[in-house]
Amino acid sequence: MNGLNKRVICVLLLVSGWGICTPAWANPANRRAFTRYFGNYLSKNLNSCGVCHVGAHAEGAESLDDFPHNPFGTQLRLEGEKLSEANRDPEIALRLKLLADQDADGDGFSNLQEILVGTAPGDKTKYPDAAAVQKLKTLTAEFSEYQNRYAWKPFKPVKRPEVPLIKDADWARNPIDHFIAAGHEQKGLKRAGEAAASILLRRVSLDLIGLNPTPEEIRAFLKESETNPRAYEEAVDRLLAHPAYGERWGRHWMDVWRYSDWAGYKEALRVSQRHIWHWRDWIIESLNADKGYDQMVVEMLAADELKPDDWDTLRATGFLARNYHAVRDQWMDDVVKHTSQAFLGITVGCAKCHDHMYDPIKQDEYYQMRAVFETYHVRTDRVEGVLDTSENGIPRAYDKSVTAKTWFFEKGDERRPVKDKSIPPGVPKFLGGAYEVQPVSLPLVASQPARRDFVKQDFLAQMRGAMEQAKQPEQRLAAESALAVLEAQFAIEEMEAAGDKKSDAWKTAAKELVQLQREAALKDAQWKLMSAVEKQEQAKQTLAKAEKGKKKSAISKAKQQLKKADQAHKAAEKSLKKAEEAAQAKVTTKYTPRKQPTYPKQSSGRRLAFARWLTDKNNPLTARVAMNHIWLRHFGQPIVPTVNEFGGNGREPTHPALLDWLAAELMKRNWSMKEMHRLIVTSATYRMAGTGSKANSKIDPDNLYLWKKSARRMEGEIVRDNLLSIPGRLDPQLGGPDISNEQAQDSRRKSIYLRHAHEKLVEFVQIFDGPSVSECYMRETSVQPHQALALANSKLSFLASEALTAKIEQQTTGDVDAFIEEAFLSIISRLPNAEEKKLCREFLFDGTEGGQGTPSQDQFQKLITVLFNHNDFVTIR
């Protein structure tokens, strides 16, 4: 880098307050760590490079000599060097703690005291005045208490924190409640009581399977709860075993993992892949089977290296297939960016053009992570019963080249690769762990998938079908001959796979195959010539008929057809002559191999090594990020507010100790998500009511400390699903190809099976803040008029109201009060109160003579429509 470039970069860094270019310990990540260490106790005037450095010249700085450390900065640098020499982490927080009581500038005040009152600890001309000194005792005590809080260290391995002791231990049902209650006690919050049984059942049903409980289930649960203290826990177990669990939580994880159906036009392939729904089905099946989160991550990133001959598991690599982009650099950018955010909760992509501004990620490390994925590409393997992969097939990852090189791009510009030396695969060093690559030898069926037994059987079935459909004897003879060739090809492939390539038996088989291929070519040529002659005769007859009719356009068209038929006839004669000559030639062992796709016999092992590094229990982020996502979807708010940014630019967690405990518990329980769901939904915290005191609202208006259970709006998918399920119209079928998004108002399948791609979205779902195709780590929730319009006027709502009205009328046989009660139980899972029942009766009898008689079916249906538009229908309380 020349001097001018250095000056420009350093000036930019200084102006923006990032630090300087070259000296050890001075970088944007350290500055961010400094500000996070002091939090709100750091005054604005000390949030600058001048805390540690003496200002540079106006034209910038090229070295530490031009932008030197002041005494405080020197202390920090030397302390960092000492820690490194002692094989200890030179993190800023530790250095600041060790130097807190020292006086760097010799002005009689410690470093900590000066920082707390807002004077520079490295400038002896600036020190606390008398007024500031008066505040020091209080400030120091407050900061000490602040520092004694549970330290949030997302980049350190997870350590299980002690479960806090609380005053009201009888309230707690499991350790989660201890962490939450500790926050209540600290903030002086009085928590809400337990929710009513009907609310609780609806809440947990919607959370775990996305469907309202039926009136029968509600009545049974209320009755069971009177005598069985474990009625709720048993309900939770039933819900976790329900097939809809995988669909409900599959959609959540599909948000995080950026599921998208194929978005191509005609034959074009823009993003994702055809038949990517196989990955969606793998997600649902894996969740229902309670496959460990760690195993799911490994399979999504490297199933082709872990289980290369297991086609069910290979569906998992749809995660990588989905990232496909026609522009390779964009493809690689996306896979690095979204893999790091989805599983690690860090923005590695920010280091493509320069060292990360907030986290200790070097620019080189971005390209090392890209190199992990550089070798992979995407292909589509056949599925049983379908030979044409355009109709169906499994889109999957594989290593197209084990030697693909990654180049460093100067300033992140793809047009400026530095090809002096390729970048090896690797992981960000600050996260620790071992990244050890071992190449993977692949079985024959992975490198030559057409050799799989079911593929061969499908080819044989296709040939036999051609024989059965043959209309002419010559056509049948050609098909029979082709079948004999195929069977012989399969036989010799088996011999060669067993290592037999030059034996007498192989030579005999090879010669027999050559003879069969010549015979097949001859019979095929004979059949094609006969067919060509027939078409030629037909063309002549067509022309004669056209000439008789004397219509010029018909004559012209007929002449063109005859010309094509004549050409086909000549080509067929030529092919037959060639086949006859070949049949007379000496028979050799040079047979024609079966045409089939062939792929590398080895995979690099890069992705498998990365997946194992990622899911190692010492990886500091994977379990934390997973549990943060799970917690978000149970409580409507995550513990770490920035779910895909756990780094320096993210926000700190509300309950860091709880998140660490949950992460440790997830790993202890073999990464079982079902067990973690059970733990969360059976906690007293989850079971709280949604109302609380006004005093609490003043202390914690956003309910960050969970003194009640916050209500939240249903996602668009389960609004739609419940419009189908409640009246009994839902088709419970699991899996299968994506259904056109244009069929959303008519299809009875769940929303998860409707097409979700760019320009191919379900409008009803999107109205209720459906997921973005590009990325959706955390959904937004809006309140807009067209949401009410969709519930009131859509075809889906009309059909739901019509079907539910008929269903309840049949059950209640004219009993108006029973109809009202059943309607409330069906739609909002509770009985109406007296005022609600009175209003409903008035509504139903409106227009009848004297408010008597029997309400019309239309009026019953209108009441159902009103209840579907009730706020409690779309709200999870």
Disulfide bonds with the S-S distance in Angstrom:
none
